[in-house]
Amino acid sequence: MQNKSLHNKANRLNHEKSPYLLQHAYNPVDWYPWGEEAFQKAKREGKPIFLSIGYSTCHWCHVMERESFEDQEVAQMINERFVAIKVDREERPDLDSVYMTICHMMNGMGGWPLSVFMTPEQVPFYSGTYFPKESRYGMPGLKDVIIQLYQNFKQQPDKVKNIEKNVQHALDQAFHITPSTELSEEVLDHTYSTLFKQFDRTYGGFGNAPKFPRPHTLTFLLRYYDYSGQEEALNMVTKTLDGLAAGGIYDHVGFGFSRYSVDEKYLVPHFEKMLYDQALLGIAYTEAYQVTKEPRFKKTADEIMSYVLRDLTHPEGGFYSAEDADSEGEEGKFYVWTPDEIKGVLGNSLGEQFCEIYNITDHGNFEGKSIPNVIGIDLQQYASSYNSTEKELAEALDHSRAKLFEARKKRIHPFKDDKVITSWNGMMIAALAKASRVFENDTYINAAKHGLEFIETHLIVDDRLMVRYRDGEVKHLGLIDDYAYMLWAYLEMYEATYDLEYIQKANHLSENMFKLFLDEEGGGFYLYGHDHEQLIARPKEAADGAVPSGNSVAALQLLRLARLTGDHQKEEVVEKMLHAFSDDLAKYSDGHVYLMQTYLLTKSNMKEVVILQGMNNGMKPLLDSLRNDFYPSNTTLVAVSPEELKEVAPFAGDYTYLNNQSTAYICENFSCHTPTTRVDKAFRYLKV
């Protein structure tokens, strides 16, 4: 993990546990971790700060390290003029949020590595992303940037102070919310229309290259389809999921998705695999199967879970963060093939078949080699040309794939970031729990339970969620994302098991969330808690990035929890959140699709289903449907006796069995149907 090849003396990062920081522990740059020691040195020596934020599986972070941070000349220039601080964005999303916002304000864009030049008071006066060592193609080089910014800091303090003042003002404005919009259902149709215009009808997905999977956009569209009956909403989902599964963004040999593709076809990815993508795409494919019952969506969901359980699972049950794009210093080297390599493993006949179907050619599609993909491939058509059925061909290809996977294991594997991040684990637990109930797979629920036990054992300290665990060390106070995603995990665990203890845990977690993060006056949740280190700004965000925001996830899960338990105070918190972010929802709805799911839910016919399941098991067909089919606006409580319900849902404490038989109570829009022991009648209530 640590690169000692060019510089044998360790810097201060050598004492850290973050894989990203440890990758830089033997750079000649005199790196400090974020902390008071670095700030005091900057103030004492009158130096500005160079803040570099990245993550361990980031390709361009590696490039900048090789070009500049391992270079003695550049390192000396930094060390003489700046106090250098390295931050792992996955461990400190709070810092990343604040300084990435500034980068966007200064440059109109952002990304990683994030390079920030700031005063000892932590306020930036210049920012950017990747800088090459030398200036080229109109891009400033790091050497020139270092010299010029240091001179500005020393020789033009008034100019720097003015920039600092403007940045602080702009930052305060960026996170200050003053809603003026009254939302109406038209915003749902507007969101759909916006996505419809962005949709790529050839390859699926939205917008132009580079293309990200955007699974939360897909889960919004599934709910919009359920709400509106708009067939094109479902078509956008299925076309995109098919495009993703066909492209090189999907690892056809070992399974799992890369973070994004650089082209519109989903052919050429940046090859890093992130836990959060597996979790969110796993949910999207599972829900697409619920809606369509198409086996191909179940197959991809199962393969995603298989990859995570095989390659990203801690021995004690948590889930690792990511796998790198690079191996042996080359991006994608682990994943690409030549025809000779394929034939060397499979033999000529099977090898030619695999190459033909998976587009493995002599000229290649990525730097002279080939990324396996099946873009534009009709397996049924190929089956007839091989005088076999589609099923027989699929089985033969899977046999070939398994052989190639075994051969690929002998290659030098990309680096694995083995830290366990609470928020991402919450997503993965939710995905496994959902897949376990939809596919009736005990392996998934057992893995979800072990993952949850890991979080509860290692990442809760004095009733406080923490951000990450690695190598025995727990670090950083949990943020709203950690609480929101764990709330999601508890609710999905409940729906998968109907164990009421998960609702009790969800309730407890939500109460702590209110105490730590809630803006009682303005609505919504701050990114970090009142017990956290105070930064130059306290973000409160609802926009989605690669993952849904903590606020948007919290809103949807709190609404589900409120309906499960009858807790109207939680519903009022959600209502206030929607009002707080109403301007953002109205003006930039496609950037807030997860929060839009909450608003959509408030406009749907939400049904609260309570089932007293007696010995006769009379409601089993109803329960099976509720577990396996798509009911995004329903909540379901199941118990053997009313007494069990009283603690979690007092409103259901007076419910009783009718005629000593399993009984269903179904309510919607604050009105209840007559309780019934007849499954057919319960289904009618459910479907109206």
C-alpha positions as CSV (number, residue, x, y, z in Angstrom):
1,M,0.0,0.0,0.0
2,Q,2.8,2.4,0.9
3,N,5.1,3.4,-1.9
4,K,8.7,3.3,-0.6
5,S,10.3,2.9,-4.0
6,L,11.2,6.6,-4.5
7,H,11.5,7.9,-1.0
8,N,12.4,5.8,2.0
9,K,11.6,8.3,4.7
10,A,8.0,8.2,6.0
11,N,6.0,11.4,6.6
12,R,3.3,11.9,9.2
13,L,0.7,10.0,7.2
14,N,2.5,6.8,8.2
15,H,0.6,6.8,11.5
16,E,-2.8,6.9,9.8
17,K,-5.1,4.0,9.0
18,S,-6.7,5.4,5.8
19,P,-5.5,3.4,2.8
20,Y,-5.4,6.7,0.8
21,L,-3.3,8.5,3.3
22,L,-1.0,5.5,3.6
23,Q,-0.5,5.5,-0.2
24,H,1.1,8.9,0.3
25,A,3.0,8.0,3.5
26,Y,6.4,7.8,1.7
27,N,6.0,10.7,-0.6
28,P,8.8,13.3,-0.2
29,V,6.0,15.9,0.3
30,D,5.8,16.6,4.1
31,W,2.1,15.7,4.3
32,Y,0.1,16.3,7.5
33,P,-3.3,14.8,8.2
34,W,-6.1,17.3,8.8
35,G,-5.7,18.6,12.3
36,E,-4.6,21.4,14.6
37,E,-0.9,20.5,14.3
38,A,-0.9,21.6,10.6
39,F,-2.9,24.7,11.2
40,Q,-0.7,25.9,14.0
41,K,2.4,25.3,11.9
42,A,0.9,27.4,9.1
43,K,0.1,30.3,11.5
44,R,3.5,30.1,13.2
45,E,5.4,30.1,10.0
46,G,3.1,32.4,8.0
47,K,2.5,29.9,5.3
48,P,-0.5,29.1,3.2
49,I,-2.0,25.6,3.2
50,F,-2.1,23.2,0.3
51,L,-5.0,20.8,0.8
52,S,-5.2,17.8,-1.4
53,I,-8.4,15.6,-1.2
54,G,-8.8,12.3,-3.0
55,Y,-9.5,8.6,-2.4
56,S,-7.5,5.4,-2.7
57,T,-9.1,4.1,-5.9
58,C,-9.1,7.4,-7.9
59,H,-7.2,7.0,-11.2
60,W,-6.2,10.7,-11.6
61,C,-5.2,10.9,-7.9
62,H,-2.7,8.2,-8.7
63,V,-1.5,10.1,-11.8
64,M,-1.0,13.3,-9.8
65,E,0.9,11.4,-7.1
66,R,3.3,9.8,-9.7
67,E,3.9,13.0,-11.6
68,S,4.2,15.4,-8.7
69,F,4.0,14.1,-5.1
70,E,6.7,11.5,-5.7
71,D,8.8,14.0,-7.5
72,Q,11.6,15.5,-5.3
73,E,11.7,18.8,-7.1
74,V,7.9,19.4,-6.7
75,A,7.9,18.1,-3.1
76,Q,10.6,20.6,-2.2
77,M,8.7,23.4,-3.7
78,I,5.6,22.5,-1.8
79,N,7.5,21.9,1.5
80,E,9.3,25.3,1.3
81,R,6.2,27.4,0.6
82,F,3.1,25.5,2.0
83,V,1.9,23.3,4.8
84,A,0.6,20.3,2.9
85,I,-2.5,18.4,4.2
86,K,-3.9,15.2,2.7
87,V,-7.5,14.2,3.2
88,D,-9.4,11.0,2.3
89,R,-12.7,12.2,1.0
90,E,-14.4,8.9,1.9
91,E,-13.4,9.3,5.6
92,R,-14.1,13.1,5.6
93,P,-17.1,13.8,3.3
94,D,-17.8,16.8,5.5
95,L,-14.5,18.5,4.4
96,D,-15.0,17.3,0.9
97,S,-18.4,18.8,0.7
98,V,-17.3,22.3,1.9
99,Y,-14.2,22.5,-0.3
100,M,-15.8,20.9,-3.4
101,T,-18.6,23.5,-3.1
102,I,-15.9,26.2,-3.2
103,C,-14.1,24.6,-6.2
104,H,-17.4,24.5,-8.1
105,M,-18.0,28.2,-7.2
106,M,-14.5,29.2,-8.3
107,N,-14.3,27.0,-11.5
108,G,-17.8,25.9,-12.4
109,M,-16.6,22.3,-12.0
110,G,-15.0,19.9,-9.6
111,G,-13.6,16.4,-9.2
112,W,-10.8,14.5,-7.7
113,P,-8.1,15.0,-6.9
114,L,-9.3,18.2,-5.3
115,S,-6.6,20.8,-4.9
116,V,-7.2,23.7,-2.6
117,F,-4.9,26.5,-1.6
118,M,-6.0,28.3,1.5
119,T,-5.1,30.5,4.4
120,P,-4.1,29.2,7.8
121,E,-7.7,30.0,8.8
122,Q,-8.8,27.3,6.4
123,V,-10.5,29.7,3.8
124,P,-9.5,29.0,0.2
125,F,-8.1,31.7,-2.2
126,Y,-7.6,29.3,-5.1
127,S,-8.8,25.8,-6.1
128,G,-8.7,23.2,-8.9
129,T,-8.6,19.5,-9.5
130,Y,-5.8,17.7,-11.2
131,F,-2.7,19.8,-12.1
132,P,0.0,18.3,-14.3
133,K,3.6,18.8,-13.1
134,E,4.4,21.2,-15.9
135,S,2.0,23.6,-17.7
136,R,0.6,22.2,-20.9
137,Y,-2.3,22.6,-23.3
138,G,-3.5,25.7,-21.5
139,M,-3.6,23.8,-18.2
140,P,-1.5,25.4,-15.4
141,G,1.2,23.1,-14.1
142,L,1.5,22.5,-10.3
143,K,5.0,24.0,-10.2
144,D,3.8,27.3,-11.7
145,V,0.7,27.3,-9.5
146,I,2.8,26.8,-6.4
147,I,5.2,29.7,-7.1
148,Q,2.5,32.1,-8.2
149,L,0.1,31.4,-5.4
150,Y,2.8,31.7,-2.8
151,Q,4.0,35.0,-4.2
152,N,0.4,36.3,-4.2
153,F,0.0,35.1,-0.6
154,K,3.1,36.9,0.5
155,Q,3.2,40.0,-1.7
156,Q,-0.6,40.7,-2.1
157,P,-2.1,40.0,1.3
158,D,-4.9,42.4,0.8
159,K,-5.9,40.7,-2.5
160,V,-5.8,37.3,-0.7
161,K,-7.9,38.7,2.2
162,N,-10.5,40.0,-0.2
163,I,-10.8,36.7,-2.0
164,E,-11.0,35.0,1.4
165,K,-13.8,37.4,2.4
166,N,-15.7,36.8,-0.9
167,V,-15.4,33.0,-0.6
168,Q,-16.7,33.0,2.9
169,H,-19.7,35.1,1.9
170,A,-20.4,33.0,-1.1
171,L,-20.1,29.8,1.0
172,D,-22.6,31.2,3.6
173,Q,-25.0,32.0,0.8
174,A,-24.6,28.6,-0.8
175,F,-25.7,26.8,2.3
176,H,-28.4,29.3,3.4
177,I,-31.8,28.1,2.4
178,T,-34.8,30.5,2.1
179,P,-37.6,28.6,0.4
180,S,-40.1,30.6,-1.7
181,T,-41.8,27.8,-3.8
182,E,-45.0,26.0,-2.9
183,L,-44.6,22.5,-4.5
184,S,-47.4,21.0,-6.5
185,E,-47.8,17.7,-8.3
186,E,-46.7,19.4,-11.5
187,V,-43.1,19.1,-10.3
188,L,-43.3,15.3,-10.6
189,D,-44.4,15.5,-14.2
190,H,-41.7,18.2,-14.8
191,T,-39.0,15.8,-13.3
192,Y,-40.2,13.0,-15.6
193,S,-40.2,15.4,-18.7
194,T,-36.7,16.6,-17.9
195,L,-35.4,13.0,-17.7
196,F,-37.3,12.1,-20.8
197,K,-35.4,14.8,-22.7
198,Q,-32.0,13.7,-21.3
199,F,-32.6,10.0,-22.1
200,D,-30.3,8.3,-24.6
201,R,-32.6,6.2,-26.7
202,T,-29.8,4.3,-28.3
203,Y,-27.7,3.1,-25.4
204,G,-29.9,4.0,-22.3
205,G,-28.9,6.3,-19.6
206,F,-29.1,10.1,-19.4
207,G,-27.0,12.9,-20.8
208,N,-23.7,12.8,-22.6
209,A,-20.4,11.2,-21.9
210,P,-19.0,10.7,-19.3
211,K,-22.0,8.6,-18.2
212,F,-22.8,7.6,-14.7
213,P,-25.2,4.8,-13.8
214,R,-27.5,7.1,-11.7
215,P,-29.4,4.2,-10.0
216,H,-31.5,6.6,-7.9
217,T,-32.8,8.2,-11.1
218,L,-34.0,4.7,-12.1
219,T,-35.7,4.0,-8.8
220,F,-37.5,7.3,-9.0
221,L,-38.7,6.4,-12.5
222,L,-40.0,3.1,-11.3
223,R,-42.0,4.9,-8.6
224,Y,-43.2,7.4,-11.1
225,Y,-44.4,4.6,-13.4
226,D,-46.2,3.0,-10.5
227,Y,-47.8,6.4,-9.7
228,S,-48.7,7.6,-13.2
229,G,-48.8,4.4,-15.4
230,Q,-46.5,6.2,-17.8
231,E,-45.0,3.3,-19.8
232,E,-42.1,5.3,-21.1
233,A,-40.9,5.8,-17.5
234,L,-40.5,2.0,-17.2
235,N,-38.9,1.8,-20.7
236,M,-36.2,4.3,-19.7
237,V,-35.4,2.1,-16.7
238,T,-35.2,-1.2,-18.6
239,K,-33.3,0.3,-21.5
240,T,-30.7,1.8,-19.1
241,L,-30.4,-1.4,-17.0
242,D,-29.9,-3.4,-20.2
243,G,-27.4,-0.9,-21.5
244,L,-25.4,-1.0,-18.3
245,A,-25.4,-4.8,-18.1
246,A,-24.3,-5.1,-21.8
247,G,-21.5,-2.5,-21.6
248,G,-17.9,-2.7,-20.5
249,I,-18.9,-0.8,-17.4
250,Y,-20.0,-4.2,-16.2
251,D,-17.3,-6.8,-15.4
252,H,-18.6,-9.7,-17.5
253,V,-15.9,-12.0,-16.1
254,G,-16.0,-11.3,-12.4
255,F,-19.2,-9.3,-12.0
256,G,-19.8,-5.9,-10.4
257,F,-20.0,-2.4,-11.9
258,S,-17.3,0.2,-12.5
259,R,-18.0,3.8,-11.4
260,Y,-18.8,5.4,-14.8
261,S,-18.0,5.1,-18.5
262,V,-16.1,7.7,-20.4
263,D,-18.3,7.2,-23.5
264,E,-22.0,7.2,-24.3
265,K,-22.1,3.4,-24.9
266,Y,-21.2,2.4,-21.4
267,L,-18.2,0.6,-23.2
268,V,-15.0,2.1,-21.6
269,P,-15.2,2.7,-17.9
270,H,-12.9,4.1,-15.3
271,F,-12.4,0.7,-13.8
272,E,-12.7,1.4,-10.1
273,K,-15.5,-0.5,-8.4
274,M,-17.2,1.2,-5.5
275,L,-19.3,-0.5,-2.9
276,Y,-22.0,2.2,-3.2
277,D,-22.5,1.5,-6.9
278,Q,-23.0,-2.2,-6.2
279,A,-25.6,-1.4,-3.5
280,L,-27.6,1.1,-5.4
281,L,-27.5,-0.8,-8.7
282,G,-28.4,-4.0,-6.8
283,I,-31.5,-2.2,-5.6
284,A,-32.4,-0.9,-9.0
285,Y,-32.1,-4.3,-10.7
286,T,-34.0,-5.9,-7.9
287,E,-36.9,-3.4,-8.1
288,A,-36.9,-3.7,-11.9
289,Y,-37.4,-7.4,-11.5
290,Q,-40.2,-6.8,-9.0
291,V,-42.0,-4.6,-11.6
292,T,-41.3,-6.7,-14.8
293,K,-40.5,-10.2,-13.5
294,E,-37.8,-10.3,-16.2
295,P,-35.2,-13.0,-15.2
296,R,-32.3,-10.9,-16.7
297,F,-32.7,-8.3,-14.0
298,K,-32.6,-10.9,-11.3
299,K,-29.5,-12.4,-12.9
300,T,-27.6,-9.1,-12.8
301,A,-28.8,-8.4,-9.2
302,D,-27.6,-11.9,-8.2
303,E,-24.3,-11.3,-9.9
304,I,-23.7,-8.0,-8.1
305,M,-24.4,-9.6,-4.8
306,S,-22.1,-12.5,-5.7
307,Y,-19.3,-10.0,-6.4
308,V,-19.8,-8.1,-3.2
309,L,-20.0,-11.3,-1.0
310,R,-16.9,-12.7,-2.7
311,D,-14.6,-9.7,-3.0
312,L,-15.8,-6.9,-0.8
313,T,-16.8,-8.6,2.5
314,H,-14.8,-8.4,5.7
315,P,-14.3,-11.7,7.5
316,E,-16.5,-10.4,10.4
317,G,-19.3,-9.3,8.1
318,G,-18.8,-5.6,7.1
319,F,-18.2,-4.5,3.5
320,Y,-15.1,-3.0,2.1
321,S,-15.2,0.3,0.2
322,A,-13.7,-0.2,-3.2
323,E,-11.3,-1.8,-5.7
324,D,-8.9,0.3,-7.7
325,A,-8.9,1.0,-11.5
326,D,-5.2,0.5,-11.8
327,S,-2.9,-2.5,-11.4
328,E,0.8,-2.6,-12.1
329,G,0.5,1.2,-12.7
330,E,-1.9,0.8,-15.6
331,E,-5.6,1.5,-15.7
332,G,-7.8,-1.5,-16.5
333,K,-4.9,-3.9,-17.0
334,F,-6.5,-6.5,-14.8
335,Y,-9.7,-6.5,-16.8
336,V,-8.8,-6.4,-20.5
337,W,-8.0,-9.3,-22.9
338,T,-6.5,-10.2,-26.3
339,P,-7.9,-13.0,-28.5
340,D,-4.8,-15.1,-27.8
341,E,-5.2,-14.8,-24.1
342,I,-8.9,-15.9,-24.4
343,K,-8.0,-18.9,-26.6
344,G,-5.1,-19.8,-24.4
345,V,-7.6,-20.4,-21.6
346,L,-10.6,-21.8,-23.5
347,G,-9.0,-23.4,-26.6
348,N,-9.6,-22.3,-30.2
349,S,-13.3,-23.3,-30.6
350,L,-14.7,-21.9,-27.4
351,G,-12.2,-19.1,-27.5
352,E,-13.4,-17.9,-30.9
353,Q,-17.0,-18.1,-29.8
354,F,-16.3,-16.1,-26.6
355,C,-14.3,-13.5,-28.6
356,E,-17.0,-13.1,-31.2
357,I,-19.8,-12.6,-28.7
358,Y,-17.9,-10.5,-26.2
359,N,-16.1,-8.3,-28.8
360,I,-12.5,-9.4,-28.1
361,T,-10.6,-8.4,-31.2
362,D,-7.1,-8.0,-32.5
363,H,-7.2,-4.2,-32.6
364,G,-9.1,-4.0,-29.3
365,N,-11.4,-1.3,-27.9
366,F,-9.1,0.0,-25.1
367,E,-5.5,0.8,-25.7
368,G,-4.9,-2.2,-28.0
369,K,-6.7,-4.7,-25.8
370,S,-10.4,-5.5,-25.4
371,I,-12.9,-4.9,-22.6
372,P,-15.5,-7.7,-22.8
373,N,-19.0,-6.4,-23.6
374,V,-22.2,-7.5,-25.4
375,I,-23.4,-4.2,-26.7
376,G,-25.8,-4.8,-29.6
377,I,-25.5,-8.6,-29.2
378,D,-28.7,-10.7,-29.7
379,L,-27.9,-14.0,-28.0
380,Q,-30.9,-15.7,-29.6
381,Q,-29.6,-14.9,-33.0
382,Y,-26.1,-16.2,-32.1
383,A,-27.6,-19.4,-30.7
384,S,-29.2,-20.3,-34.0
385,S,-26.0,-19.8,-35.8
386,Y,-24.3,-22.2,-33.4
387,N,-27.2,-24.7,-33.8
388,S,-28.1,-24.4,-30.1
389,T,-30.8,-22.9,-28.0
390,E,-30.4,-19.6,-26.2
391,K,-30.3,-21.4,-22.9
392,E,-27.6,-23.8,-24.1
393,L,-25.4,-21.0,-25.4
394,A,-25.8,-19.0,-22.2
395,E,-24.7,-22.0,-20.2
396,A,-21.7,-22.6,-22.5
397,L,-20.7,-18.9,-22.2
398,D,-21.1,-19.0,-18.4
399,H,-18.8,-22.1,-18.3
400,S,-16.2,-20.2,-20.4
401,R,-16.6,-17.1,-18.2
402,A,-15.9,-19.2,-15.1
403,K,-12.7,-20.5,-16.7
404,L,-11.6,-17.0,-17.6
405,F,-12.3,-15.8,-14.1
406,E,-10.0,-18.6,-12.6
407,A,-7.3,-17.6,-15.1
408,R,-7.7,-13.9,-14.3
409,K,-7.2,-14.6,-10.6
410,K,-3.5,-15.3,-11.4
411,R,-3.0,-11.7,-12.6
412,I,-1.9,-9.0,-10.2
413,H,-5.1,-7.8,-8.6
414,P,-6.1,-4.1,-8.3
415,F,-5.7,-2.6,-4.8
416,K,-8.6,-3.2,-2.5
417,D,-9.6,-0.3,-0.1
418,D,-10.5,-2.4,2.9
419,K,-11.9,0.3,5.2
420,V,-15.5,-0.2,6.3
421,I,-17.6,3.0,5.8
422,T,-20.8,3.2,7.8
423,S,-23.0,4.9,5.2
424,W,-22.0,2.7,2.3
425,N,-22.5,-0.4,4.5
426,G,-26.0,0.9,5.3
427,M,-26.7,1.0,1.5
428,M,-25.3,-2.5,1.0
429,I,-27.3,-4.0,4.0
430,A,-30.4,-2.4,2.5
431,A,-29.7,-3.9,-0.9
432,L,-29.0,-7.4,0.5
433,A,-32.1,-7.3,2.6
434,K,-34.3,-6.2,-0.3
435,A,-32.8,-8.8,-2.6
436,S,-33.3,-11.5,0.1
437,R,-37.0,-10.9,0.4
438,V,-37.7,-10.4,-3.3
439,F,-35.6,-13.5,-4.4
440,E,-36.3,-15.5,-1.2
441,N,-32.5,-15.9,-0.7
442,D,-31.3,-16.8,2.8
443,T,-27.7,-16.2,1.9
444,Y,-28.4,-12.5,1.3
445,I,-30.3,-12.0,4.6
446,N,-27.6,-13.7,6.5
447,A,-25.0,-11.5,4.9
448,A,-27.1,-8.4,5.7
449,K,-27.4,-9.5,9.4
450,H,-23.7,-10.1,9.7
451,G,-23.0,-6.7,8.1
452,L,-25.4,-5.0,10.6
453,E,-23.8,-6.8,13.5
454,F,-20.4,-5.5,12.3
455,I,-21.7,-1.9,12.3
456,E,-23.4,-2.3,15.7
457,T,-20.3,-3.9,17.2
458,H,-17.5,-1.7,15.7
459,L,-19.0,1.5,14.5
460,I,-21.3,2.6,17.4
461,V,-19.3,4.2,20.2
462,D,-21.3,5.5,23.3
463,D,-24.5,5.3,21.2
464,R,-22.8,7.5,18.5
465,L,-22.4,6.3,14.9
466,M,-18.9,6.7,13.6
467,V,-17.8,7.1,9.9
468,R,-15.3,4.3,9.4
469,Y,-13.5,1.3,10.7
470,R,-10.2,-0.1,9.6
471,D,-7.6,-2.4,11.1
472,G,-9.1,-2.2,14.6
473,E,-9.4,1.6,14.5
474,V,-12.8,3.5,14.5
475,K,-12.6,7.2,13.5
476,H,-14.6,10.3,12.9
477,L,-18.1,11.2,14.2
478,G,-20.9,10.0,12.0
479,L,-22.5,12.4,9.6
480,I,-26.2,12.7,8.5
481,D,-25.4,10.3,5.6
482,D,-24.3,7.6,8.1
483,Y,-27.5,7.9,10.1
484,A,-29.8,8.2,7.1
485,Y,-28.4,5.1,5.3
486,M,-28.4,3.1,8.5
487,L,-32.0,4.1,9.0
488,W,-32.7,2.7,5.5
489,A,-30.9,-0.5,6.4
490,Y,-33.0,-1.1,9.5
491,L,-36.3,-0.6,7.6
492,E,-35.2,-2.9,4.8
493,M,-34.1,-5.5,7.4
494,Y,-37.6,-5.2,9.0
495,E,-39.4,-5.7,5.7
496,A,-37.2,-8.7,5.0
497,T,-37.7,-10.4,8.3
498,Y,-40.8,-8.7,10.0
499,D,-38.7,-8.6,13.1
500,L,-40.1,-5.7,15.1
501,E,-36.8,-5.1,16.8
502,Y,-35.5,-3.4,13.7
503,I,-38.3,-0.8,13.9
504,Q,-37.3,-0.2,17.5
505,K,-33.7,0.3,16.4
506,A,-34.8,2.6,13.6
507,N,-36.8,4.7,16.0
508,H,-33.9,5.0,18.4
509,L,-31.5,6.0,15.6
510,S,-34.0,8.6,14.2
511,E,-34.3,10.2,17.6
512,N,-30.5,10.5,17.9
513,M,-30.5,11.9,14.3
514,F,-32.9,14.7,15.4
515,K,-30.8,15.6,18.4
516,L,-27.5,15.8,16.4
517,F,-28.4,17.2,13.0
518,L,-31.9,18.7,12.8
519,D,-32.3,22.3,11.9
520,E,-35.5,22.8,13.9
521,E,-36.0,26.3,12.7
522,G,-35.2,26.0,9.0
523,G,-36.0,22.4,8.4
524,G,-33.7,19.6,7.1
525,F,-30.5,18.1,8.6
526,Y,-27.0,19.6,8.7
527,L,-24.2,17.5,7.3
528,Y,-22.4,17.2,10.6
529,G,-23.6,17.2,14.2
530,H,-23.5,19.9,16.9
531,D,-20.8,17.8,18.6
532,H,-18.5,17.8,15.6
533,E,-15.5,20.0,14.8
534,Q,-16.8,23.3,13.4
535,L,-15.7,24.0,9.8
536,I,-15.8,27.2,7.9
537,A,-19.3,26.3,6.9
538,R,-22.0,23.9,8.0
539,P,-23.6,22.4,4.9
540,K,-27.2,21.4,4.6
541,E,-27.6,19.7,1.2
542,A,-30.3,17.8,-0.6
543,A,-28.8,17.4,-4.1
544,D,-27.8,13.9,-5.2
545,G,-24.3,13.1,-6.4
546,A,-23.0,9.6,-7.1
547,V,-25.2,8.6,-4.2
548,P,-28.4,10.2,-2.8
549,S,-27.8,12.9,-0.3
550,G,-28.2,12.3,3.5
551,N,-31.2,14.6,3.6
552,S,-33.0,12.9,0.8
553,V,-32.5,9.4,2.2
554,A,-33.5,10.6,5.7
555,A,-36.7,12.2,4.4
556,L,-37.9,9.0,2.6
557,Q,-37.0,6.7,5.4
558,L,-38.5,8.9,8.1
559,L,-41.8,9.0,6.1
560,R,-41.8,5.2,5.9
561,L,-41.1,5.0,9.6
562,A,-43.8,7.5,10.5
563,R,-46.4,5.5,8.5
564,L,-45.2,2.3,10.1
565,T,-45.4,3.6,13.6
566,G,-48.1,6.2,13.4
567,D,-45.6,8.9,14.6
568,H,-47.0,12.1,13.1
569,Q,-44.1,14.2,14.5
570,K,-41.7,12.4,12.2
571,E,-44.1,13.2,9.3
572,E,-44.0,16.8,10.3
573,V,-40.2,16.8,10.1
574,V,-40.4,15.4,6.6
575,E,-43.0,18.0,5.6
576,K,-40.8,20.8,6.8
577,M,-37.8,19.2,4.9
578,L,-39.7,19.2,1.7
579,H,-40.6,22.9,2.2
580,A,-37.0,23.8,3.1
581,F,-35.7,22.3,-0.2
582,S,-38.8,23.2,-2.3
583,D,-36.8,25.8,-4.4
584,D,-34.2,23.2,-5.3
585,L,-36.8,20.6,-6.1
586,A,-38.7,23.0,-8.4
587,K,-35.6,24.4,-10.2
588,Y,-33.3,21.4,-10.4
589,S,-35.6,18.5,-9.9
590,D,-33.5,15.9,-11.9
591,G,-30.7,16.7,-9.5
592,H,-32.9,15.8,-6.5
593,V,-34.6,12.7,-7.7
594,Y,-34.2,10.8,-4.4
595,L,-35.9,13.6,-2.4
596,M,-38.5,13.7,-5.2
597,Q,-39.3,10.1,-4.3
598,T,-40.4,11.4,-0.9
599,Y,-42.6,14.1,-2.4
600,L,-44.0,11.5,-4.8
601,L,-44.9,9.3,-1.9
602,T,-46.8,12.0,-0.1
603,K,-48.9,12.3,-3.3
604,S,-49.5,8.6,-3.7
605,N,-52.2,6.5,-2.1
606,M,-50.1,5.3,0.7
607,K,-51.5,2.1,2.3
608,E,-50.7,1.0,5.8
609,V,-51.2,-2.8,6.0
610,V,-51.3,-4.5,9.4
611,I,-51.5,-8.3,9.5
612,L,-52.1,-10.4,12.5
613,Q,-50.8,-13.7,11.3
614,G,-52.3,-16.6,13.2
615,M,-51.6,-20.3,13.3
616,N,-53.7,-20.9,10.2
617,N,-51.2,-18.8,8.2
618,G,-54.3,-17.6,6.3
619,M,-52.7,-14.4,4.9
620,K,-49.6,-16.1,3.5
621,P,-50.5,-15.3,-0.2
622,L,-50.9,-11.6,0.7
623,L,-47.6,-11.6,2.6
624,D,-45.8,-13.3,-0.3
625,S,-47.1,-10.6,-2.7
626,L,-46.1,-7.8,-0.3
627,R,-42.6,-9.3,0.0
628,N,-42.1,-10.1,-3.7
629,D,-44.0,-7.5,-5.7
630,F,-43.6,-3.8,-6.1
631,Y,-45.6,-1.7,-3.6
632,P,-43.5,1.4,-3.2
633,S,-46.2,3.3,-1.4
634,N,-47.2,0.6,1.2
635,T,-46.0,-0.1,4.7
636,T,-46.6,-3.5,6.3
637,L,-46.7,-4.4,9.9
638,V,-46.8,-8.1,10.8
639,A,-47.2,-9.7,14.3
640,V,-48.6,-12.7,16.0
641,S,-50.3,-10.8,18.7
642,P,-51.5,-7.2,19.1
643,E,-49.4,-6.8,22.2
644,E,-46.2,-7.1,20.1
645,L,-47.3,-4.1,18.1
646,K,-48.0,-1.7,21.0
647,E,-44.4,-0.8,21.6
648,V,-43.6,0.2,18.0
649,A,-47.1,1.1,16.7
650,P,-49.5,2.1,19.5
651,F,-52.3,2.8,16.9
652,A,-52.4,-1.0,16.2
653,G,-52.4,-2.1,19.8
654,D,-56.2,-2.5,19.9
655,Y,-56.4,-4.7,16.7
656,T,-57.7,-8.2,17.3
657,Y,-58.2,-11.4,15.4
658,L,-61.5,-12.0,13.7
659,N,-62.9,-15.4,14.4
660,N,-59.4,-16.5,15.6
661,Q,-58.2,-16.4,12.0
662,S,-55.3,-14.4,10.4
663,T,-56.7,-10.9,9.9
664,A,-55.6,-8.0,7.6
665,Y,-56.2,-4.3,8.5
666,I,-55.7,-2.0,5.5
667,C,-55.9,1.8,5.7
668,E,-55.2,4.6,3.2
669,N,-55.4,8.3,3.2
670,F,-56.4,8.3,6.9
671,S,-59.3,6.0,6.3
672,C,-59.5,2.3,7.0
673,H,-61.2,-0.6,5.3
674,T,-63.2,-3.2,7.2
675,P,-60.7,-5.7,8.7
676,T,-60.9,-9.0,6.9
677,T,-59.8,-12.7,7.2
678,R,-60.3,-13.2,3.4
679,V,-57.2,-13.0,1.3
680,D,-59.1,-12.2,-1.9
681,K,-60.8,-9.2,-0.1
682,A,-57.5,-8.0,1.3
683,F,-56.0,-8.1,-2.2
684,R,-58.9,-6.0,-3.5
685,Y,-58.2,-3.4,-0.8
686,L,-54.6,-3.5,-1.7
687,K,-55.1,-3.0,-5.5
688,V,-57.7,-0.2,-5.4
